[in-house]
Amino acid sequence: MTSLSQPTHSLPETPQQKKASAWNAELSLQFGRTVRGTVLQRAEHQGPLYVQKAFYPEGPDLAQVYLLHPPGGLVSGDRLQVTVDCQNDSHALLTTPGAGRVYRARPDRTLQHQTNTLNIAAGGSVEWLPMETILYPDACTRLDTHVNLADDAQFIGWEITSLGMPNQNLPFASGTLSQTLQINRNDRILLRERLQIDDQSRALLQGRAGLRGKPVSGLMVAGPFTLAANQTSEPTIDALIQQLRQLTDECDALAAVSLTGEFMTIRYLGNRTDQAMKLFIRCWHEIRPQLLGREACEPRIWAT
């Protein structure tokens, strides 16, 4: 059942100073396996964050869903929570129709926070493939993605982040970012990636051991390969790594491929979000058949 609430407003701090309103939003989705294939069994939302329906361009086995956030970005005090539960043997691909934005923070520096929690049961798979996130100069944000895998569950996901607005010559010269991607299986951490940018670590933006002056960073993760449904062999993994490295070599930016534990990781560091997206989509075309046993079928929204 779907519910909609109005934005919540903070009480005034003093007669002279008021806190601006915060528009929180939550979305909870559950996918399940039935005789008809994968179905969206539950879609509950509060605030301006929802989905309209599931699409099935690949047939009934996998549902493609577009996450809609009409405000288009986060202002100070906003909090978005997305929870996806993928039940046994169900398969879902989630994407967004456009870039996410984190706008300049107010002087009170109230956090702009998005949390994504993806729970994937045995035999299930989730592909988390959003468009890029653009951090405006002086944003104050925290972006967390938590993936909880059961045995014999698979995940493919990426994050593309633009620090500032390079097309408008607006660097991320002020503001803060805390960004975390963590993958667990049976309460054990399999992979954890964290990026922290603040006044104490801002030198990382230019440092050779940091972002080297490149405003756009991207991370793509896929796995676990040792538990892939088709029991991917080590020679096949080696061949896949070579294919992916050929793609990164062809990219006119800093890009690399590695096998981190059970997960394939592709990293991008450059100047353009569209270039990062193009690279990750090409890598997805190579990874998907090996990991999930299905050919790539791009969401129609990517072509608009």
Secondary structure, DSSP 8 states (H G I E B T S, - for coil): -------B----SSSS-----B--EEEEEEEEEETTEEEEEEEEEESS-B---EE-TT-TTEEEEE-B-TT-EE-TT-EEEEEEEE-TT-EEEEE-SS-EEE----TT---EEEEEEEEE-TT-EEEE----EEE-TT-EEEEEEEEEE-TT-EEEEEEEEEEEEGGGTEE--S-EEEEEEEEEETTEEEEEEEEEESTTTGGGGTSTTTTTT-SEEEEEEEE-GGG-TT---HHHHHHHHHHHHHHHHHSSSEEEEEEETTEEEEEEEES-HHHHHHHHHHHHHHHHHHHHSS-----GGGG-
